[in-house]
Amino acid sequence: MNTLDNYSIQWPHRWRFCKSHIEPLPADEMAVEEPEIDTGSAHTSSGGVHIENASLIPRSETALNIEPNGMTRPQAFNLYTSHLLSTWNIRTYEFAAIIFTAAAYPDTLIAAAIRGVVRTLASICFSSIVGRWVDQSPNRLKTLLRTISANRLAVIGASMLWFFVVEPINGPPEGAKFGPSLGDLSSKIILKGAMFGLILILGILENLSASGNMLSMERDWIVTAASDDGQPYDLTHLNAAMRRIDLICKLIAPILISVIVSATGTRIGVLVVGGMNAISWGIEVFCAKRVWNRNSKLKATKVVSVQTERGNIVPDLRSRSNSNQLSEDFRRYFQDFKHYFSSQVWPASLALALLHLSALSYGATFITFLLSVGFSLDLITVARAAGSIVEISSTVVTPVGVQYLGKARNHGNFRGESRESEDSETALLDESPDVKRRTETGLERLGLWGIFWQLLNLVPVVLAIWSLSSGMPDGSLPHLFSRILGSITSQPLLAFVLFFFLSISRLGLWIYDLTTQQLTQTMTSPSQRSSFTGVENSLISVFELVQHLVAIILHRPEQFKWIACMGWTAVAVSTVIYTGWVWRMRGHLVHWERLGKSCECIKIRLDH
């Protein structure tokens, strides 16, 4: 292991050892690509050394571009740039593929439905497998670069096919004396269908590689490279910045590609999408390599658990029949779910996945309903943009809220255990657990505020939808609902209530999403972190599929009110699940003693 004899004179003897950084491991399970340093008077550990004064690093260390003090500004800039390009390309193709499908098959929704079902089923079946692959890959750089390359190749290949598919098969062109024969039309239809089938296969690869890129970046890279809690580039701030990038791309990318397609045509839009992916590919790889080369934590070979190593990494395919291999794949698939539900944080993750059962968002189903009841596309676009701005603001609110609400560190349990039962000697020697407690306390409390904020603000939205539903019989509403909705029957007021409360509810949703993401990052085993999120993504796809199936069954606009009630109920169930989990983790929900003291103070002031 790395030791420090040659530099004992150059470096001051001020060392801090954090419990979270000292994790002794067998030599064969840990390989850190750092410069060799001889043994000396300074005490070290296999988990790593923390140097308080980074400015005193010797030149030999600087020459190797290794910065051992956690995330720095140049590293963060390159990390954000790589993530920005990846997210921009993913969001652009996600929306562009919808436009291309509509252009290729303009008179039917079957192609769009087939594409949606295929992507969803692929995510359900393979998301946990992608997560397990990320966990089992020992080299973080190779894992990330493979996901980037697979995604770029899939999009570029699909763009080549889209170029020939997007033009619909029409009759004879103007001026033509004879139209195409029946055989020619049939061959063109078959060829177009075959190319669309290849696009679907490449779409599966694009979807899974995008999922792998997200898992590698959000569940491995930033968790490993983040600075200690309380530092400028700690995990809370990195999560917020990465999610801010994602939401900004989600807002701007669809608008830009829509403008390009409208102004230049669908085929030019296809070329733009493919060209952007080809150009950004090298830049993403370059930025990722710069971060990896400068961060010793990322360069360290990932530790893979013994169970994973024996069961999952290199199966002997030659010694197994196809049936045995299939049963082994199923066993691993369900093993991922077993690990998921054995984790301490699974209720919070399940509550987050359950929120995707709700259609109360600016998605395709809800927008279709709004158009059917008479709202203009311009108004819906403005409301959707306002909702996106509110979503982006959650990335600013979350770090501040976590820091503020984490101040209640001396109240309640920590991960379901009493804080007073800690070893006092460990507490004196190690300050980092106290910072860790404050962060997790802030995350749990802010997540509770976020999900309750969403639940309460969706109540006026559901009431407005009930009022908007057309063809509703007079006696179908309960008497109380009729009295409430009687005062908001005017269209402008309904529009304000609907869009205002739906937009501000997005603040609570993304606050809860960010806090739960960090809780799952820190409360799951590093060797199972990505597979855990892969199972979470599979559950999200299941709930989204259920939502789409319900929308197919209740397809009439006047029936959307029942879909809205189902969505609000899903949010309510998620709130109950998360509230119960926080109660189990912290031992309480409300500081009744503080509330009692406040009431006593108010009473004393009133008496005087």
TAURDA-V618577 format. One record per backbone hydrogen bond with DSSP energy under -1.0 kcal/mol. CO is the residue of the C=O (numbers start at 1). NH is the residue of the N-H. E is the energy in kcal/mol with one decimal. If there is no record, write none. Layout:
[[CO NH E] [CO NH E]]
//
This chain:
[[5 8 -1.5] [7 11 -2.5] [12 14 -1.8] [18 21 -1.5] [26 29 -1.5] [31 301 -2.7] [32 34 -2.0] [37 3 -1.9] [38 5 -6.8] [45 48 -1.2] [50 16 -1.2] [53 56 -1.3] [54 57 -1.3] [58 62 -1.8] [59 63 -2.7] [61 66 -1.3] [62 65 -2.1] [72 76 -2.7] [73 77 -2.6] [74 78 -2.2] [75 79 -2.5] [76 80 -3.0] [77 81 -2.3] [78 82 -2.3] [79 83 -2.3] [80 84 -2.8] [81 85 -2.2] [82 86 -2.1] [83 87 -2.9] [84 88 -2.7] [85 89 -2.2] [86 90 -2.2] [87 91 -2.9] [88 92 -2.4] [89 93 -2.3] [90 94 -2.1] [91 95 -1.7] [92 96 -2.9] [93 97 -2.6] [95 99 -1.5] [96 100 -2.9] [97 101 -2.3] [98 102 -2.1] [99 103 -2.1] [100 104 -2.2] [101 105 -2.3] [109 113 -2.5] [110 114 -3.0] [111 115 -2.4] [112 116 -2.3] [113 117 -2.5] [114 118 -2.6] [115 119 -2.2] [116 120 -2.2] [117 121 -2.8] [118 122 -2.3] [119 123 -2.0] [120 124 -2.3] [121 125 -2.4] [122 126 -2.5] [123 127 -1.7] [126 130 -2.4] [127 131 -2.3] [128 132 -2.2] [129 133 -2.2] [130 134 -2.1] [131 135 -2.1] [132 136 -2.0] [133 137 -1.0] [138 302 -2.7] [139 143 -1.8] [140 144 -2.2] [141 145 -2.7] [142 146 -2.1] [143 147 -1.7] [144 148 -2.2] [145 149 -2.7] [146 150 -2.6] [147 151 -2.1] [148 152 -2.5] [149 153 -2.7] [150 154 -2.2] [151 155 -2.3] [152 156 -2.8] [153 157 -2.6] [154 158 -2.4] [155 159 -2.5] [156 160 -1.8] [157 161 -1.5] [158 162 -3.2] [159 163 -1.8] [161 164 -1.1] [161 165 -1.2] [162 166 -2.7] [173 176 -1.8] [181 185 -2.4] [182 186 -2.3] [183 187 -2.4] [184 188 -2.3] [185 189 -2.6] [186 190 -2.7] [187 191 -2.7] [188 192 -2.7] [189 193 -2.6] [190 194 -2.5] [191 195 -2.3] [192 196 -2.3] [193 197 -2.1] [194 198 -2.0] [195 199 -2.1] [196 200 -2.1] [197 201 -1.9] [198 202 -2.7] [199 203 -2.3] [200 204 -1.8] [201 205 -1.9] [202 206 -2.7] [203 207 -2.7] [204 208 -2.7] [205 209 -2.5] [206 210 -2.1] [207 211 -2.0] [208 212 -2.7] [209 213 -2.4] [210 214 -2.1] [211 215 -2.5] [212 216 -2.8] [213 217 -2.3] [214 218 -3.0] [215 219 -2.0] [216 221 -2.7] [217 222 -2.4] [220 224 -2.1] [221 225 -3.0] [222 226 -1.5] [228 231 -2.0] [231 234 -1.4] [233 227 -2.5] [234 238 -2.3] [235 239 -2.6] [236 240 -2.0] [237 241 -2.4] [238 242 -2.6] [239 243 -2.4] [240 244 -2.1] [241 245 -2.1] [242 246 -1.9] [243 247 -2.5] [244 248 -2.3] [245 249 -2.3] [246 250 -2.2] [247 251 -1.5] [248 252 -2.8] [249 253 -2.0] [252 256 -2.6] [253 257 -2.4] [254 258 -1.9] [255 259 -2.2] [256 260 -2.3] [257 261 -2.4] [258 262 -2.6] [259 263 -2.2] [260 264 -2.5] [261 265 -1.8] [265 269 -1.8] [266 270 -2.1] [267 271 -2.0] [268 272 -2.4] [269 273 -2.3] [270 274 -2.4] [271 275 -2.7] [272 276 -2.7] [273 277 -1.7] [274 278 -1.9] [275 279 -2.6] [276 280 -2.3] [277 281 -1.0] [280 284 -2.6] [281 285 -2.0] [282 286 -2.5] [283 287 -2.5] [284 288 -2.4] [285 289 -2.3] [286 290 -1.9] [287 291 -2.0] [288 292 -2.3] [289 293 -2.7] [290 294 -1.3] [294 67 -2.5] [295 299 -1.7] [296 300 -1.1] [305 309 -2.5] [306 310 -2.4] [307 311 -2.3] [308 312 -2.6] [308 313 -1.0] [315 317 -1.4] [317 320 -1.1] [321 325 -2.5] [322 326 -2.4] [323 327 -2.4] [324 328 -2.2] [325 329 -2.2] [326 330 -2.2] [327 331 -2.2] [328 332 -2.3] [329 333 -2.2] [330 334 -2.5] [331 335 -1.8] [332 336 -1.9] [333 337 -1.1] [334 338 -2.0] [335 339 -2.5] [336 340 -2.0] [337 341 -2.4] [340 343 -1.1] [345 349 -1.6] [346 350 -3.0] [347 351 -2.3] [348 352 -1.6] [349 353 -2.2] [350 354 -2.4] [353 356 -1.6] [354 357 -1.9] [355 358 -1.4] [359 361 -2.1] [361 363 -2.3] [363 367 -2.5] [364 368 -2.3] [365 369 -1.8] [366 370 -2.3] [367 371 -2.4] [368 372 -1.8] [369 373 -1.4] [370 375 -2.2] [376 380 -2.1] [377 381 -2.4] [378 382 -2.3] [379 383 -2.5] [380 384 -2.6] [381 385 -2.3] [382 386 -2.4] [383 387 -2.4] [384 388 -2.0] [385 389 -2.1] [386 390 -2.0] [387 391 -2.2] [388 392 -2.4] [389 393 -1.9] [392 395 -1.4] [393 396 -1.2] [393 397 -2.1] [394 398 -2.4] [397 401 -3.0] [398 402 -2.8] [399 403 -1.8] [400 404 -2.2] [401 405 -2.9] [402 406 -1.3] [404 407 -1.3] [407 409 -1.9] [414 417 -1.4] [417 414 -3.1] [419 422 -1.1] [423 427 -2.0] [424 428 -1.8] [425 429 -2.0] [426 430 -1.7] [431 435 -1.2] [432 436 -2.5] [433 437 -2.5] [434 438 -2.1] [435 439 -2.2] [436 440 -2.5] [437 441 -2.8] [438 442 -2.4] [439 443 -2.4] [440 444 -2.6] [441 445 -2.4] [442 446 -2.5] [443 447 -2.4] [444 448 -1.5] [445 449 -2.0] [446 450 -2.6] [447 451 -2.4] [448 452 -1.8] [449 453 -2.1] [450 454 -2.0] [451 455 -2.1] [452 456 -2.5] [453 457 -1.9] [454 458 -1.2] [458 462 -2.3] [459 463 -2.1] [460 464 -2.3] [461 465 -2.2] [462 466 -2.3] [463 467 -1.7] [464 468 -1.9] [465 469 -1.9] [473 476 -1.4] [478 482 -2.3] [479 483 -1.9] [480 484 -2.1] [481 485 -3.0] [482 486 -1.2] [485 488 -1.3] [490 494 -2.5] [491 495 -2.7] [492 496 -2.3] [493 497 -2.8] [494 498 -2.9] [495 499 -2.5] [496 500 -2.6] [497 501 -1.6] [498 502 -1.7] [499 503 -2.1] [500 504 -2.3] [501 505 -1.4] [505 509 -1.8] [506 510 -2.2] [507 511 -1.9] [508 512 -2.4] [509 513 -2.2] [510 514 -2.4] [511 515 -2.4] [512 516 -2.4] [513 517 -2.1] [514 518 -1.9] [515 519 -2.1] [516 520 -2.5] [517 521 -1.6] [518 522 -2.0] [519 523 -2.0] [525 528 -2.0] [528 532 -2.1] [529 533 -1.6] [530 534 -2.3] [531 535 -2.0] [532 536 -1.9] [533 537 -2.5] [534 538 -1.9] [535 539 -2.3] [536 540 -2.2] [537 541 -2.2] [538 542 -1.9] [539 543 -2.3] [540 544 -2.3] [541 545 -2.3] [542 546 -2.2] [543 547 -2.2] [544 548 -2.1] [545 549 -2.4] [546 550 -2.5] [547 551 -2.0] [548 552 -1.7] [549 553 -2.0] [550 554 -3.2] [553 555 -1.1] [556 559 -1.8] [557 560 -1.5] [559 562 -1.3] [560 564 -2.5] [561 565 -2.1] [562 566 -2.2] [563 567 -2.3] [564 568 -2.4] [565 569 -2.4] [566 570 -2.1] [567 571 -1.9] [568 572 -2.4] [569 573 -2.7] [570 574 -2.3] [571 575 -2.3] [572 576 -2.2] [573 577 -2.5] [574 578 -2.6] [575 579 -2.6] [576 580 -2.5] [577 581 -1.9] [578 582 -2.6] [579 583 -2.4] [580 584 -2.0] [581 585 -2.4] [582 586 -3.1] [583 587 -2.3] [585 416 -2.4] [586 413 -2.7] [590 592 -1.7] [591 595 -2.2] [592 596 -2.7] [593 597 -2.1] [594 598 -2.3] [595 599 -2.1] [596 600 -2.2] [597 601 -2.3] [598 602 -2.3] [599 603 -2.4] [600 604 -2.4] [601 605 -2.2] [602 606 -2.3] [603 607 -2.2] [604 608 -1.7]]
//
